[in-house]
Amino acid sequence: MTEPTRTGVSEGAAAPPETVRDLRMSLRYRFWREIRGNRMALASTIYLVLIVLVAIFGPLAYDVDPRLQSLASRLQPPSWEHPFGTDQFGRDVLARMLHGARISLFVGFAGALGGVVFGTILGLATGFWGGTWFDHLAMRLVDVMYAFPGILLAILIAAILGPSLFNVIVALSIWGIPTLSRIVRGVVLSLREQEFVVASRAVGAGPARIMARHLVVNAVGPIIVYATLSVAGSILTAAGLGFLGLGVPPPNPEWGAMLSDARAVVFRAPYLSYFPGAAIFLTVLAVNFVGDALRDAFDPRSEVRRMS
Amino acid sequence: MTAYLVKRLLMVVPTVWGAVTLVFLAIHLAPGDPISLYIPADFPVNASEERIQELRARVGLDRPLYEQYLSFLAGVVQFDLGTSLQHRTPVSEAILERLPRTLELGLLSLAIAVALGVPIGVLSAIRRGSLLDNVAMSVALFGVSIPNFWLGILLMQLVGLYWPILPPSGFGGSILTLDGLRFALLPAITIGISGAGGLARYTRSSMLDVLNEDYVRTARSKGLSDRVVVYKHAMRNALIPIVTLLGLSFGSMLSGAVIVETVFGWPGIGRYLVTGIQNRDFPVVQGAVLVIAVGFVLANLLTDVVYGFIDPRIRYD
């Protein structure tokens, strides 16, 4: 495959050797410089902090059972009693939104984290032993995983494992591996021949030490950028799985599954689709804005572009 | 050129074989066998042990794994994808009936995505840093971030409740007929808008790369008008990498179709897959996933070949 989009990171990603402490400071510095200068990214960061607070404290403050069904109060539009209305089972939509925030955000973050961890490990190993049979085999496997476009790989895994919270996270983790592993592999390949890596090999450092002390540290920039972007993809994919009935099983509230309920009464209760849809959309949008800002902060190519 | 084509073709074979094997292994090595998924343990009385054994035998699950794998491979080569547990009809027939509908929808979506995304990306790049650029790129990010099933529901509500210019859902035959096209427009717009966001962002960055090239500076410095530089020198070269993206975009159109077909009740292969998942009908899931994956690999092959033709600098080695 020769697609430029899939190679991801530019060649110039190899930074001069830095100690871990210096690097952390410069990461934080670059992040804040970028966020401060970018109003959308700043607003997005504030929104994300708020939505996480809502997920943690919302269900405590608004103490209504999100699973409680009531035939008497089905499909009620928003009112004082039910601020976001009720669904076709008479359940309170606001309560479902608040509890759903916990599930949807947790699944999205955990799934992305799984993909980042396993993708990084695979990328490190294939990059470090690049060109060997192990690298070739692993990369062919990644090619094969790429043959399942978009959400399809996650659908296949979730369909086989059956709907459960843990299985969705497994599906999302596997779904995230190909992209992350290719990006990390690319960075590691360019770092591998750098003098500081050769030097540490010369003084007798083993593969594990070189990977942990030198390679991961220098790949942190691209990993953070794509980890952020994969949170967005993960939340979106999790919602898609939920919409198809492959997510956290009912009657648990989850934003994607709530949209599926809303689809069933699409004309009778149009308001039902507004809340979960907008919540997914705004959260993914905010994560993407932050991810874009981070990419501008870390990608040396976009730096060049800004100067020219 | 011939060598490039042959090499690229040969590369497809192991990928397709790998995809087939991955689907097979995923379904057969997962915890619990496909029949126990089809008939859950708490199923009402009539699921006797004999009935379950009979079902296992019917789909060949009683045979050793390697035998099942070989006969599955042999079946795939002859486009025999087994029989649906639910409907007892051949999966390949059902897929052949539905595939053209999904392809039509996918192509229409792709056309919408290109018509929206490429001009927006080019304009953004030319006016980089301007208000137009900022607004356009924010809108593009909206397109990337919006869940397509929500967008679909909103569009349905728009035409169903407020502005009845198109049918809100359903299927009206081939999109080459006026009636068919009317039904296809909403799902195609839904899928196309997500694709347009990504395409616009990619077009912009590809265009910016080209605008920084020496030959663009040369063209400018010899006094050519902006118009000529942008459209004759820059855009033609910027569009080359975008062609490769079309194969990838077609893949996202296909996977978008899985969900969007469900929203709009479009009887394509995506809807077939989702119904198969809901019925836990594993031959259907297996067959539909395979056909989508192979279709995607072939679409990428096609774009790579086209890429080789339009950009003579690209040679595979």
Chai-1 contact restraints between the chains, C-beta under 6 A:
chainA,res_idxA,chainB,res_idxB,connection_type,confidence,min_distance_angstrom,max_distance_angstrom,comment,restraint_id
A,E3,B,T244,contact,1.0,0.0,6.0,A-B,restraint_1
A,P4,B,P241,contact,1.0,0.0,6.0,A-B,restraint_2
A,D143,B,T15,contact,1.0,0.0,6.0,A-B,restraint_3
A,V144,B,G18,contact,1.0,0.0,6.0,A-B,restraint_4
A,V144,B,A19,contact,1.0,0.0,6.0,A-B,restraint_5
A,V144,B,L22,contact,1.0,0.0,6.0,A-B,restraint_6
A,A147,B,T15,contact,1.0,0.0,6.0,A-B,restraint_7
A,A147,B,A19,contact,1.0,0.0,6.0,A-B,restraint_8
A,A147,B,A293,contact,1.0,0.0,6.0,A-B,restraint_9
A,A147,B,V297,contact,1.0,0.0,6.0,A-B,restraint_10
A,F148,B,A293,contact,1.0,0.0,6.0,A-B,restraint_11
A,P149,B,G251,contact,1.0,0.0,6.0,A-B,restraint_12
A,P149,B,S252,contact,1.0,0.0,6.0,A-B,restraint_13
A,P149,B,L254,contact,1.0,0.0,6.0,A-B,restraint_14
A,P149,B,S255,contact,1.0,0.0,6.0,A-B,restraint_15
A,P149,B,F296,contact,1.0,0.0,6.0,A-B,restraint_16
A,G150,B,S252,contact,1.0,0.0,6.0,A-B,restraint_17
A,G150,B,S255,contact,1.0,0.0,6.0,A-B,restraint_18
A,I151,B,S255,contact,1.0,0.0,6.0,A-B,restraint_19
A,L152,B,S255,contact,1.0,0.0,6.0,A-B,restraint_20
A,L152,B,I292,contact,1.0,0.0,6.0,A-B,restraint_21
A,L156,B,V289,contact,1.0,0.0,6.0,A-B,restraint_22
A,A159,B,I277,contact,1.0,0.0,6.0,A-B,restraint_23
A,A159,B,V285,contact,1.0,0.0,6.0,A-B,restraint_24
A,I160,B,A26,contact,1.0,0.0,6.0,A-B,restraint_25
A,I160,B,I27,contact,1.0,0.0,6.0,A-B,restraint_26
A,I160,B,A30,contact,1.0,0.0,6.0,A-B,restraint_27
A,L236,B,P147,contact,1.0,0.0,6.0,A-B,restraint_28
A,A239,B,P147,contact,1.0,0.0,6.0,A-B,restraint_29
A,G240,B,I259,contact,1.0,0.0,6.0,A-B,restraint_30
A,F243,B,F149,contact,1.0,0.0,6.0,A-B,restraint_31
A,L244,B,V274,contact,1.0,0.0,6.0,A-B,restraint_32
A,L259,B,F149,contact,1.0,0.0,6.0,A-B,restraint_33
A,L259,B,W150,contact,1.0,0.0,6.0,A-B,restraint_34
A,R263,B,I153,contact,1.0,0.0,6.0,A-B,restraint_35
A,V266,B,I153,contact,1.0,0.0,6.0,A-B,restraint_36
A,V266,B,M156,contact,1.0,0.0,6.0,A-B,restraint_37
A,F267,B,G160,contact,1.0,0.0,6.0,A-B,restraint_38
A,P270,B,Q157,contact,1.0,0.0,6.0,A-B,restraint_39
A,S273,B,I153,contact,1.0,0.0,6.0,A-B,restraint_40
A,G277,B,W150,contact,1.0,0.0,6.0,A-B,restraint_41
A,I280,B,P147,contact,1.0,0.0,6.0,A-B,restraint_42
A,F281,B,I146,contact,1.0,0.0,6.0,A-B,restraint_43
A,V284,B,S145,contact,1.0,0.0,6.0,A-B,restraint_44
A,L285,B,S145,contact,1.0,0.0,6.0,A-B,restraint_45
A,N288,B,L141,contact,1.0,0.0,6.0,A-B,restraint_46
A,N288,B,S145,contact,1.0,0.0,6.0,A-B,restraint_47
